[in-house]
Amino acid sequence: MAEHKQGSMDIRAQEKTFAGFVKLSTWGAVISILVLIFMALANA
């Protein structure tokens, strides 16, 4: 069986993917809030 040392795995790709996911989620939330504000103002 192969020897594995804890903490030796290269996780740069996972970190990059997670950073992209966080950025996309943040932009999605901001856009959703802006749309809701616009809808509230347009209906008033």
N, C-alpha and C positions, 0 to 999 in steps of 0.2 A: 504494500500500500504506500502511496506517496506521502511524504512528510509535509505537513502544512504548519506554518508558523502564523499565529494569530496576528493580524494587523499588517500582513505583508502583501495583501491584495491591492492591485492598482484600481482605484475607484474614481479616477478622474472623469471617465465617461458618465458614470452614474451621477456624480456631482454636477456635471454640466447639464445633464438631462433634467435633474431636479431644479436647478436654477432657472432653466427655461420654463418648466412647469409653474414655478412660483411667479415668474414674470407674466406668463400668460394668464394665470388666475387673477393676478392683481389688475391687469388691464381689463379683463372680463368684468371684474367687480366694479371698477371705475366706470366703464361704459354703461353697465346696467344701471348704476345709480344715476348717471347723467340722463339716461333715457327716461327713467322714472320721474326725475325732476322736471324734464321737458314736458312729459305727459301731464303732470300735475299742473304746470303753468299754462299749458295749452287748453286745458279743460276748464280753467277757472274763469 
